[in-house]
């Protein structure tokens, strides 16, 4: 049977919602799957609502566009719920029965009684995941919150692996075919420093992503065949 998930991500400007969705989509393709992505945002400023729609599958995908009825919703910031900072309200609108809501928060949130009732009627699985806390603990910064969420959802869907995620991060930050070589010694030095800085950033982001992946495995959220990722990986097909 085909495995497919329509995923709606909602957050606020500055959290890397679109970047995260691109990385997840690329990681699924790296692992041999199929994916399409459509970002949606208005004013490009911090704390403005942002959404991104990602389809992932182990077979061909022919649809593109907004996802109205997702199997999974990912909430990058609790204000999407408490302040309505999302283009799709309420935050769980259209969530399919037995769907998953992955929420970036340190613990369960107090939802309005009507929201709690409707989610219960849909048999929704609410996963409260401390993505920002993990980013701070592992990388010393909150900017990798999106990486923690992508690692976690990668394990939940089971349509990619840590090698695919690792390569997706490298492709995003370095670009394909990055060459550390210049025409002069001075240029070589500048390019090498730039590469080293980016390499350190990649290593931190991948470490946070791995922590998110393992959190999903350790809490029983991951797909049945998904295992912990203990060590760094180098190739998408490893």
Order of alpha helices (4+ residues) and beta strands (2+ residues): beta-alpha-beta-beta-beta-alpha-beta-alpha-beta-alpha-alpha-alpha-alpha
